Amino acid sequence: IMNAFGLIQIGLMLSSTTSISSLQCNHLPLQQRKVIENCLRLLDKMGKEFPQQCLREKMSFRFPTQVLQPRQKETVGVAIEEIFQHIFYIFSKNLTLAAWDRTALDQFQNTLHLQIEQLEACVIEKHTQHCWSKEVSRLKLKKYFQKIDCFLKDKQHDLCSWEISRAEMRRCLQLIDKVTRKL
């Protein structure tokens, strides 16, 4: 049972995170670059070199780069949040055959999750949900990530399918990094 003091502490924490988040929203591009650098480092740490036996299985997923065209900072922020959510979803299931460093994987998932929460707070704060170049971009992203998801399912989440997906997520994060540096 939570006592009144505990509730007050939670209330104070929530109100301070709101004011912290408005400060953080102003520094979001810089923060995202750090998060992406960290995610890329963790992706490398998770697995070893790309396995030679997987080279012949290469797959082209074709990331829809137009969703990251920096017309407006906020629009790009919404797209990035969406991308992080998809990456988090893909890296949250059927990982048994991926021979990865579990600690690095957990850190990768946690980093993504925290960034998604941060982006959601900033997106809601700026009321940009409506200006997200409507459903077209959202559908393109969904299609892209569905290809990856289907590829993993078709290959029964085997080692090579995970390694190919990890390499693809690396490319995806590098694209986001390139865009956030321009903002």
Disulfide bonds with the S-S distance in Angstrom:
Cys25-Cys122 1.98
Cys54-Cys160 1.97
